[in-house]
Amino acid sequence: MTDAYWHERRATVTGAAGFIGSHLVERLARLGARVTAIDRAPLLFPALETPCRERVVPVCRDLASFDWERHLRDESPEVLFHLAGTSSVVGSIESPAADFGANVVETVRLLEAARRAGHRGTIVYQSSAAVYGRPTRLPVCEGDPTRPISPYGVSKLACERYLAVYCELYGLRGVSLRAFSVYGARQRKLIVYDVMCRLGESPDDVWLAGDGEQTRDFIHVDDVVRALLIVAAKAPLSGEVYNVATGDSRSINELLECLAAVMGVKLGSIERRPARKGDPERWSADTSLIRSLGFAPQVPLDDGLLRTVEWYRSSLKVR
């Protein structure tokens, strides 16, 4: 049902050149949607076949100068996926004001334009598990306390709340997805990519932040895209939030061992460095709410890591 839902549907994706955004645009185009892909970076979709590529209209522009009211009026997207903004805990700690501007200011600008335009399409906001901070219990569910420990987590939570309030007060239709530890091809930062690079460069001398017993719920980007599509098509759209994860948490030490096995390298010494500020010790997600919509992750960790390593070696010519 969900795949057929997207045929000839008009969709807009912000952050379309990014890690998750580029995968989402390609999936939408393959399902027959007509996609406006917005990003300030050049939009390249090398994996997209020509007939599908013709369904994508690239718009290379910074959201700060984008005319949302005109776009909503002229294009009238039935679904707007808002994935643009910052995605770095470290970057938010170094420059909290910039993080606030890119996430909160631009999201509210979009919502205000939707309010003024009387937009009745669906708005899907890509949030983050960073809103939980240090969870009070595990697995963490959507109704648990949100106590972010980084400016990034604060800004993502603020955007969720603004969307919920605009839905309640002004009749917008929207939903937020709290993605946990997403990984996959085209990602060039965060723990999976960082560890993969260290193993590729020097497997005999790898370092980790902390003792490696920190746990994360790793979810492949293909499953995140699937979740975005399912929620857009099936959720009540009253400003609610959903965890997007597998429900199976692993330690960073386990991730290191899995990656070493997939890459066929033998681990040497492991240097332990201080844990990063803003990073939680434990993450484990309750996914029952999004599963009630029919979502189930389909990419096991070993398979997902294998795909990611294959991309890493082919794109960076690492052998």
Long-range contacts (C-beta under 8 A, 24 or more apart in sequence): 1-233, 2-229, 2-230, 2-233, 2-234, 2-294, 3-31, 5-233, 6-31, 6-32, 6-33, 6-229, 6-233, 7-31, 7-32, 7-33, 8-32, 8-33, 8-34, 9-33, 9-34, 9-78, 9-79, 10-34, 10-36, 10-75, 10-76, 10-77, 10-78, 10-79, 11-35, 11-36, 11-77, 11-78, 11-79, 11-80, 11-81, 12-36, 12-38, 12-71, 12-75, 12-77, 12-79, 12-80, 12-81, 13-37, 13-38, 13-81, 13-83, 14-38, 14-39, 14-63, 14-80, 14-81, 14-82, 14-83, 14-84, 14-110, 15-39, 15-82, 15-83, 15-84, 15-85, 15-126, 16-43, 16-58, 16-83, 17-41, 17-42, 17-43, 17-44, 18-83, 18-84, 18-87, 19-87, 19-182, 19-184, 19-186, 19-187, 19-188, 19-221, 20-83, 20-126, 20-179, 20-182, 20-221, 20-224, 20-225, 21-81, 21-83, 21-84, 22-186, 23-184, 23-186, 23-221, 23-222, 23-224, 23-225, 24-81, 24-83, 24-225, 24-228, 25-56, 26-52, 27-225, 27-229, 28-55, 28-229, 29-53, 29-55, 29-56, 31-229, 36-71, 36-75, 36-77, 38-63, 38-66, 38-84, 39-84, 63-106, 63-109, 63-110, 64-106, 68-109, 68-110, 68-113, 68-114, 68-117, 69-113, 69-116, 69-117, 72-113, 72-114, 72-117, 72-119, 72-121, 73-117, 76-121, 77-121, 78-121, 78-122, 79-121, 79-122, 79-124, 79-232, 80-110, 80-114, 80-121, 80-122, 80-123, 80-124, 81-124, 81-126, 81-228, 81-232, 82-107, 82-110, 82-123, 82-124, 82-125, 82-126, 83-126, 85-155, 85-159, 86-152, 86-155, 87-128, 87-152, 87-189, 88-152, 88-189, 89-130, 89-150, 89-152, 89-153, 89-276, 89-278, 89-279, 90-276, 90-278, 91-152, 92-150, 92-151, 92-152, 92-155, 92-278, 93-150, 93-151, 93-152, 93-277, 93-278, 96-151, 99-151, 99-152, 99-155, 100-151, 100-155, 103-152, 103-155, 103-156, 103-158, 103-159, 104-155, 104-158, 104-159, 104-162, 107-159, 107-162, 107-163, 108-159, 108-162, 111-162, 111-163, 111-166, 111-172, 114-166, 114-172, 115-166, 115-170, 115-172, 119-172, 120-171, 120-173, 121-173, 122-173, 122-174, 122-175, 122-232, 122-237, 123-163, 123-172, 123-173, 123-174, 123-175, 124-174, 124-175, 124-176, 124-177, 124-228, 124-231, 124-232, 125-159, 125-160, 125-163, 125-174, 125-175, 125-176, 125-177, 126-176, 126-177, 126-179, 126-228, 127-156, 127-157, 127-159, 127-160, 127-176, 127-177, 127-178, 127-179, 127-241, 128-152, 128-153, 128-156, 128-178, 128-179, 129-178, 129-179, 129-180, 129-181, 129-217, 129-243, 129-245, 129-283, 129-285, 130-156, 131-156, 131-157, 131-160, 131-178, 132-178, 132-280, 132-283, 133-280, 134-280, 134-281, 134-282, 135-280, 135-282, 135-283, 135-284, 138-249, 138-282, 138-283, 138-284, 139-247, 139-249, 139-284, 139-285, 139-286, 140-243, 140-283, 140-284, 140-285, 140-286, 141-243, 141-285, 141-286, 141-288, 141-289, 142-178, 142-240, 142-241, 142-242, 142-243, 142-286, 142-289, 149-278, 149-280, 150-277, 150-278, 152-278, 153-278, 160-241, 163-239, 164-238, 164-239, 164-240, 165-239, 166-239, 167-237, 167-238, 167-239, 168-238, 168-239, 172-239, 173-237, 173-238, 174-237, 174-239, 175-231, 175-232, 175-235, 175-236, 175-237, 175-238, 175-239, 175-240, 175-241, 175-242, 176-239, 176-240, 176-241, 176-242, 177-224, 177-227, 177-228, 177-231, 177-241, 177-242, 177-244, 178-241, 178-242, 178-243, 178-244, 179-219, 179-224, 179-244, 179-245, 180-216, 180-217, 180-218, 180-219, 180-243, 180-244, 180-245, 180-246, 180-283, 180-285, 181-216, 181-217, 181-218, 181-219, 181-245, 181-283, 182-219, 182-220, 182-221, 182-224, 183-218, 183-219, 183-220, 183-221, 183-304, 183-305, 183-308, 184-220, 184-221, 184-222, 184-304, 184-307, 184-308, 184-311, 185-221, 185-307, 185-308, 185-311, 185-312, 185-315, 186-221, 186-311, 187-221, 187-308, 191-216, 191-252, 191-255, 192-218, 192-255, 192-259, 192-305, 192-308, 193-308, 193-312, 195-252, 195-255, 195-256, 195-259, 196-259, 196-263, 196-308, 196-309, 196-312, 197-312, 199-256, 199-259, 199-260, 199-263, 199-265, 200-263, 200-312, 200-313, 200-318, 203-260, 203-263, 203-265, 203-266, 203-267, 203-268, 204-268, 204-269, 205-268, 205-269, 205-271, 206-256, 206-267, 206-268, 206-269, 206-270, 206-271, 207-270, 207-271, 207-272, 207-273, 208-252, 208-253, 208-256, 208-270, 208-271, 208-272, 208-273, 209-273, 209-274, 209-275, 209-276, 209-279, 210-252, 210-272, 210-273, 210-274, 210-275, 210-276, 210-279, 211-272, 212-251, 212-252, 212-253, 212-256, 212-270, 212-272, 213-251, 213-252, 213-253, 214-251, 214-252, 214-275, 214-279, 214-280, 214-281, 214-282, 215-249, 215-250, 215-251, 215-252, 215-281, 215-282, 215-283, 215-284, 216-249, 216-250, 216-252, 216-255, 216-283, 217-245, 217-246, 217-247, 217-248, 217-249, 217-250, 217-283, 217-284, 217-285, 218-246, 218-250, 218-255, 218-301, 218-304, 219-244, 219-245, 219-246, 219-297, 219-299, 220-297, 220-299, 220-304, 220-307, 222-298, 222-299, 222-304, 223-297, 223-298, 223-299, 226-295, 226-298, 227-290, 227-295, 230-290, 230-293, 230-294, 230-295, 231-290, 231-293, 231-295, 234-293, 234-294, 235-293, 242-289, 242-290, 242-293, 243-285, 243-286, 243-287, 243-289, 243-290, 244-287, 244-290, 244-295, 245-285, 245-287, 245-297, 246-285, 246-287, 246-297, 246-301, 247-284, 247-285, 247-286, 247-287, 247-297, 248-301, 249-282, 249-283, 249-284, 249-285, 250-301, 258-301, 258-302, 258-305, 259-305, 259-309, 262-302, 262-305, 262-306, 262-309, 263-309
